Amino acid sequence: MSIVTLPRPSPNFDARADGAEIDILLLHYTGMKSAEEALARLCDPSTAVSAHYLIDEAGQIFYLVAEDDRAWHAGEAAWAGESDINSRAIGIELANPGHDLGYQDFSVAQIDSLVTLTHTILTRHPIPAARVLGHSDVAPYRKQDPGERFPWERLSAAGIGLAPPKDLAPQISTPGQNAFARDLALFGYAMGEGVDPARIEEVIMAFRRHFRPDHLAGPLDSIDGARLTWLIHASDVG
């Protein structure tokens, strides 16, 4: 499968940690007014941030950092006990102003290009479906991207990532918060030390942004429990 990319080299990268396997695809939105503004920031050595790719609203793909190198996009983050997410991930930025500047739907052309690009990445790196993640999944206490408008189901239909079936039957009972927190940690979310209800709520919000974006508010319910149980089984971590 061929794909056209525009080189836009960023100086902001270094070597991946010794022995680190590329096994995460991490998706972001830029959170800036324009793709060009985001590209300038990602290529500015004074910012110390970058990504491997950026896709603008028209679907044009920019290639910033070689996949074998470690781009600097995840920041303070963790998943499934790993904290150096940059060493394990390929990072893709999608141009979108984000929650602070007028969050909007991702364009069809943008997502079409993302699907095509991701298929080529998966030919080089067999990233498990359960490790196709959003920035808010690995940094739930400080990030919201790519957010609830991101079409995770569209990716899943193309064989990328996991999306629980919409007609999944609810669990018989509503899970307790502490039990749900333990299952979130089992799936991969970093829950932090102890059981802080406020922090659990932040992780639940990240979970819903990805896996139940039409229901961000409200207490835990049996649908949350059913979807998390399905994800645990689908990812073979349970």
C-alpha positions as a Markdown table, in Angstrom:
| # | Residue | x | y | z |
|---|---|---|---|---|
| 1 | Met | 0.0 | 0.0 | 0.0 |
| 2 | Ser | 1.6 | 3.3 | -1.1 |
| 3 | Ile | 1.0 | 6.6 | 0.7 |
| 4 | Val | 2.1 | 10.2 | -0.1 |
| 5 | Thr | 3.7 | 12.1 | 2.8 |
| 6 | Leu | 5.3 | 15.6 | 2.8 |
| 7 | Pro | 8.7 | 15.7 | 4.7 |
| 8 | Arg | 8.7 | 18.3 | 7.4 |
| 9 | Pro | 11.7 | 17.2 | 9.5 |
| 10 | Ser | 11.7 | 18.0 | 13.2 |
| 11 | Pro | 14.9 | 18.2 | 15.3 |
| 12 | Asn | 13.0 | 17.1 | 18.4 |
| 13 | Phe | 13.8 | 13.5 | 18.7 |
| 14 | Asp | 16.3 | 11.1 | 20.2 |
| 15 | Ala | 16.9 | 7.3 | 20.4 |
| 16 | Arg | 14.3 | 5.0 | 21.8 |
| 17 | Ala | 15.3 | 3.3 | 25.0 |
| 18 | Asp | 17.4 | 0.1 | 24.6 |
| 19 | Gly | 15.1 | -2.9 | 24.1 |
| 20 | Ala | 11.9 | -0.9 | 23.8 |
| 21 | Glu | 9.4 | -2.5 | 21.4 |
| 22 | Ile | 7.2 | -0.3 | 19.3 |
| 23 | Asp | 3.8 | -1.5 | 20.5 |
| 24 | Ile | 1.7 | 1.6 | 20.9 |
| 25 | Leu | 0.0 | 3.8 | 18.4 |
| 26 | Leu | -0.8 | 7.1 | 20.1 |
| 27 | Leu | -3.3 | 9.6 | 18.6 |
| 28 | His | -3.4 | 13.3 | 19.5 |
| 29 | Tyr | -5.1 | 16.4 | 18.4 |
| 30 | Thr | -2.9 | 19.5 | 17.9 |
| 31 | Gly | -5.0 | 21.9 | 20.0 |
| 32 | Met | -3.9 | 24.8 | 17.9 |
| 33 | Lys | -5.5 | 27.2 | 15.5 |
| 34 | Ser | -4.1 | 25.7 | 12.3 |
| 35 | Ala | -2.0 | 22.8 | 11.1 |
| 36 | Glu | 0.7 | 25.1 | 10.0 |
| 37 | Glu | 0.9 | 26.7 | 13.4 |
| 38 | Ala | 1.1 | 23.2 | 14.9 |
| 39 | Leu | 3.8 | 22.1 | 12.4 |
| 40 | Ala | 5.9 | 25.2 | 13.3 |
| 41 | Arg | 5.7 | 24.3 | 17.0 |
| 42 | Leu | 6.5 | 20.6 | 16.5 |
| 43 | Cys | 9.6 | 21.6 | 14.4 |
| 44 | Asp | 10.8 | 24.3 | 16.8 |
| 45 | Pro | 13.8 | 23.1 | 18.8 |
| 46 | Ser | 12.9 | 25.4 | 21.7 |
| 47 | Thr | 9.6 | 23.6 | 22.3 |
| 48 | Ala | 11.1 | 20.1 | 22.8 |
| 49 | Val | 7.9 | 18.5 | 21.4 |
| 50 | Ser | 7.3 | 16.6 | 18.2 |
| 51 | Ala | 5.4 | 13.6 | 16.7 |
| 52 | His | 6.1 | 11.2 | 13.9 |
| 53 | Tyr | 3.3 | 12.4 | 11.7 |
| 54 | Leu | 0.8 | 15.2 | 11.4 |
| 55 | Ile | -2.4 | 15.0 | 9.3 |
| 56 | Asp | -4.1 | 18.3 | 8.4 |
| 57 | Glu | -7.8 | 18.8 | 7.8 |
| 58 | Ala | -7.5 | 18.2 | 4.1 |
| 59 | Gly | -5.9 | 14.8 | 4.7 |
| 60 | Gln | -2.3 | 15.8 | 3.9 |
| 61 | Ile | 0.2 | 13.8 | 5.9 |
| 62 | Phe | 3.4 | 15.4 | 7.1 |
| 63 | Tyr | 6.3 | 13.2 | 8.1 |
| 64 | Leu | 8.3 | 14.8 | 11.0 |
| 65 | Val | 10.3 | 12.1 | 12.8 |
| 66 | Ala | 11.5 | 8.6 | 11.6 |
| 67 | Glu | 9.6 | 5.8 | 13.1 |
| 68 | Asp | 12.7 | 4.2 | 14.5 |
| 69 | Asp | 13.4 | 7.3 | 16.5 |
| 70 | Arg | 11.7 | 8.5 | 19.7 |
| 71 | Ala | 9.5 | 11.5 | 19.0 |
| 72 | Trp | 8.5 | 13.7 | 22.0 |
| 73 | His | 4.7 | 13.6 | 22.1 |
| 74 | Ala | 3.4 | 11.7 | 25.1 |
| 75 | Gly | 5.0 | 13.7 | 28.0 |
| 76 | Glu | 4.3 | 12.4 | 31.5 |
| 77 | Ala | 2.3 | 9.3 | 30.7 |
| 78 | Ala | 1.9 | 5.6 | 31.5 |
| 79 | Trp | 0.1 | 2.5 | 30.2 |
| 80 | Ala | 0.1 | -1.1 | 31.5 |
| 81 | Gly | 3.0 | -0.4 | 33.9 |
| 82 | Glu | 5.2 | 1.3 | 31.3 |
| 83 | Ser | 6.0 | 5.0 | 31.8 |
| 84 | Asp | 8.4 | 5.7 | 28.9 |
| 85 | Ile | 5.5 | 5.8 | 26.4 |
| 86 | Asn | 7.6 | 7.8 | 23.8 |
| 87 | Ser | 10.0 | 4.9 | 23.5 |
| 88 | Arg | 7.2 | 2.5 | 22.8 |
| 89 | Ala | 4.9 | 4.6 | 20.7 |
| 90 | Ile | 4.4 | 6.1 | 17.2 |
| 91 | Gly | 2.7 | 9.4 | 17.6 |
| 92 | Ile | 0.2 | 10.9 | 15.1 |
| 93 | Glu | -1.1 | 14.4 | 15.5 |
| 94 | Leu | -4.4 | 15.4 | 13.9 |
| 95 | Ala | -5.0 | 19.1 | 13.2 |
| 96 | Asn | -7.9 | 20.2 | 15.3 |
| 97 | Pro | -8.3 | 23.3 | 17.6 |
| 98 | Gly | -9.3 | 21.1 | 20.5 |
| 99 | His | -11.4 | 21.7 | 23.5 |
| 100 | Asp | -9.9 | 25.1 | 24.3 |
| 101 | Leu | -10.1 | 26.7 | 20.8 |
| 102 | Gly | -13.3 | 25.4 | 19.4 |
| 103 | Tyr | -13.3 | 21.6 | 19.3 |
| 104 | Gln | -14.7 | 20.3 | 16.0 |
| 105 | Asp | -15.3 | 17.0 | 14.2 |
| 106 | Phe | -12.4 | 15.5 | 12.4 |
| 107 | Ser | -12.8 | 15.7 | 8.6 |
| 108 | Val | -13.5 | 12.6 | 6.5 |
| 109 | Ala | -10.4 | 13.2 | 4.5 |
| 110 | Gln | -8.3 | 13.4 | 7.7 |
| 111 | Ile | -9.6 | 10.1 | 9.0 |
| 112 | Asp | -9.3 | 8.4 | 5.6 |
| 113 | Ser | -5.7 | 9.4 | 5.6 |
| 114 | Leu | -5.2 | 8.3 | 9.1 |
| 115 | Val | -6.6 | 4.8 | 8.3 |
| 116 | Thr | -4.4 | 4.5 | 5.2 |
| 117 | Leu | -1.3 | 5.7 | 7.2 |
| 118 | Thr | -2.1 | 3.4 | 10.1 |
| 119 | His | -2.4 | 0.4 | 7.9 |
| 120 | Thr | 1.1 | 1.0 | 6.5 |
| 121 | Ile | 2.5 | 1.5 | 10.0 |
| 122 | Leu | 0.9 | -1.8 | 11.1 |
| 123 | Thr | 2.8 | -3.6 | 8.3 |
| 124 | Arg | 6.0 | -2.5 | 9.9 |
| 125 | His | 5.0 | -2.7 | 13.6 |
| 126 | Pro | 2.4 | -5.3 | 14.7 |
| 127 | Ile | 0.8 | -3.1 | 17.3 |
| 128 | Pro | -2.0 | -4.9 | 19.2 |
| 129 | Ala | -5.5 | -3.5 | 18.7 |
| 130 | Ala | -5.7 | -2.8 | 22.5 |
| 131 | Arg | -2.7 | -0.5 | 22.3 |
| 132 | Val | -4.1 | 1.9 | 19.7 |
| 133 | Leu | -4.7 | 4.7 | 22.2 |
| 134 | Gly | -5.5 | 8.3 | 22.7 |
| 135 | His | -3.3 | 10.8 | 24.5 |
| 136 | Ser | -6.0 | 11.0 | 27.3 |
| 137 | Asp | -5.7 | 7.2 | 27.8 |
| 138 | Val | -2.1 | 7.4 | 28.8 |
| 139 | Ala | -2.3 | 10.8 | 30.5 |
| 140 | Pro | -5.8 | 11.0 | 31.9 |
| 141 | Tyr | -5.0 | 13.5 | 34.6 |
| 142 | Arg | -3.9 | 16.2 | 32.2 |
| 143 | Lys | -5.0 | 15.5 | 28.6 |
| 144 | Gln | -8.3 | 15.3 | 26.8 |
| 145 | Asp | -7.2 | 14.5 | 23.2 |
| 146 | Pro | -8.1 | 13.3 | 20.7 |
| 147 | Gly | -11.4 | 13.6 | 22.6 |
| 148 | Glu | -15.0 | 12.5 | 22.3 |
| 149 | Arg | -15.4 | 13.6 | 18.7 |
| 150 | Phe | -12.8 | 11.3 | 17.5 |
| 151 | Pro | -14.3 | 8.4 | 15.4 |
| 152 | Trp | -12.8 | 5.4 | 17.2 |
| 153 | Glu | -15.6 | 3.2 | 15.7 |
| 154 | Arg | -14.5 | 4.2 | 12.2 |
| 155 | Leu | -11.0 | 3.0 | 12.9 |
| 156 | Ser | -12.2 | -0.2 | 14.5 |
| 157 | Ala | -14.3 | -0.9 | 11.4 |
| 158 | Ala | -11.1 | -0.6 | 9.4 |
| 159 | Gly | -9.4 | -3.1 | 11.6 |
| 160 | Ile | -7.6 | -0.6 | 13.8 |
| 161 | Gly | -8.0 | -0.5 | 17.6 |
| 162 | Leu | -10.9 | -1.8 | 19.7 |
| 163 | Ala | -14.5 | -0.5 | 19.9 |
| 164 | Pro | -17.1 | -2.4 | 22.0 |
| 165 | Pro | -20.2 | -3.3 | 20.1 |
| 166 | Lys | -23.0 | -0.7 | 20.5 |
| 167 | Asp | -25.5 | -3.5 | 21.1 |
| 168 | Leu | -23.4 | -5.0 | 23.9 |
| 169 | Ala | -25.8 | -6.1 | 26.7 |
| 170 | Pro | -25.4 | -4.2 | 30.0 |
| 171 | Gln | -24.1 | -6.1 | 33.0 |
| 172 | Ile | -26.7 | -7.3 | 35.5 |
| 173 | Ser | -25.4 | -4.9 | 38.2 |
| 174 | Thr | -23.6 | -1.6 | 38.3 |
| 175 | Pro | -19.9 | -1.9 | 39.2 |
| 176 | Gly | -18.6 | -0.2 | 42.3 |
| 177 | Gln | -16.1 | 2.5 | 41.8 |
| 178 | Asn | -13.2 | 0.7 | 43.4 |
| 179 | Ala | -13.9 | -2.5 | 41.5 |
| 180 | Phe | -14.1 | -0.5 | 38.3 |
| 181 | Ala | -10.8 | 1.2 | 39.1 |
| 182 | Arg | -9.2 | -2.2 | 39.5 |
| 183 | Asp | -10.5 | -3.3 | 36.1 |
| 184 | Leu | -9.3 | 0.0 | 34.5 |
| 185 | Ala | -5.8 | -0.8 | 35.9 |
| 186 | Leu | -6.0 | -4.3 | 34.6 |
| 187 | Phe | -6.9 | -3.1 | 31.1 |
| 188 | Gly | -3.9 | -0.6 | 31.2 |
| 189 | Tyr | -4.9 | 2.7 | 32.7 |
| 190 | Ala | -2.5 | 4.1 | 35.3 |
| 191 | Met | -4.6 | 4.7 | 38.4 |
| 192 | Gly | -1.9 | 6.2 | 40.7 |
| 193 | Glu | -1.3 | 5.3 | 44.3 |
| 194 | Gly | -4.2 | 4.4 | 46.5 |
| 195 | Val | -7.8 | 4.9 | 45.7 |
| 196 | Asp | -8.4 | 8.7 | 45.2 |
| 197 | Pro | -12.0 | 9.1 | 44.1 |
| 198 | Ala | -11.2 | 12.3 | 42.3 |
| 199 | Arg | -8.5 | 10.7 | 40.3 |
| 200 | Ile | -10.6 | 7.7 | 39.5 |
| 201 | Glu | -13.2 | 10.1 | 38.1 |
| 202 | Glu | -10.6 | 11.5 | 35.7 |
| 203 | Val | -9.6 | 8.1 | 34.5 |
| 204 | Ile | -13.3 | 7.2 | 34.0 |
| 205 | Met | -13.7 | 10.3 | 31.9 |
| 206 | Ala | -10.7 | 9.2 | 29.8 |
| 207 | Phe | -12.2 | 5.8 | 29.4 |
| 208 | Arg | -15.6 | 7.3 | 28.3 |
| 209 | Arg | -14.0 | 9.7 | 25.9 |
| 210 | His | -12.5 | 6.7 | 24.1 |
| 211 | Phe | -15.0 | 3.9 | 24.6 |
| 212 | Arg | -18.3 | 5.6 | 25.4 |
| 213 | Pro | -18.1 | 9.1 | 23.9 |
| 214 | Asp | -21.9 | 9.7 | 23.8 |
| 215 | His | -22.1 | 9.4 | 27.6 |
| 216 | Leu | -19.4 | 11.5 | 29.3 |
| 217 | Ala | -21.4 | 12.6 | 32.4 |
| 218 | Gly | -23.2 | 10.7 | 35.1 |
| 219 | Pro | -22.3 | 8.0 | 37.6 |
| 220 | Leu | -20.9 | 4.6 | 36.7 |
| 221 | Asp | -23.5 | 2.2 | 35.3 |
| 222 | Ser | -23.9 | -1.3 | 33.9 |
| 223 | Ile | -23.0 | -0.2 | 30.4 |
| 224 | Asp | -19.6 | 1.1 | 31.6 |
| 225 | Gly | -19.1 | -2.3 | 33.3 |
| 226 | Ala | -20.0 | -4.3 | 30.2 |
| 227 | Arg | -17.8 | -2.3 | 27.9 |
| 228 | Leu | -14.8 | -2.5 | 30.2 |
| 229 | Thr | -15.3 | -6.2 | 30.7 |
| 230 | Trp | -15.5 | -6.7 | 26.9 |
| 231 | Leu | -12.3 | -4.7 | 26.4 |
| 232 | Ile | -10.4 | -6.8 | 29.0 |
| 233 | His | -11.5 | -10.0 | 27.3 |
| 234 | Ala | -10.8 | -8.7 | 23.8 |
| 235 | Ser | -7.3 | -7.6 | 24.8 |
| 236 | Asp | -6.4 | -10.8 | 26.5 |
| 237 | Val | -5.2 | -9.1 | 29.7 |
| 238 | Gly | -7.8 | -10.6 | 32.0 |
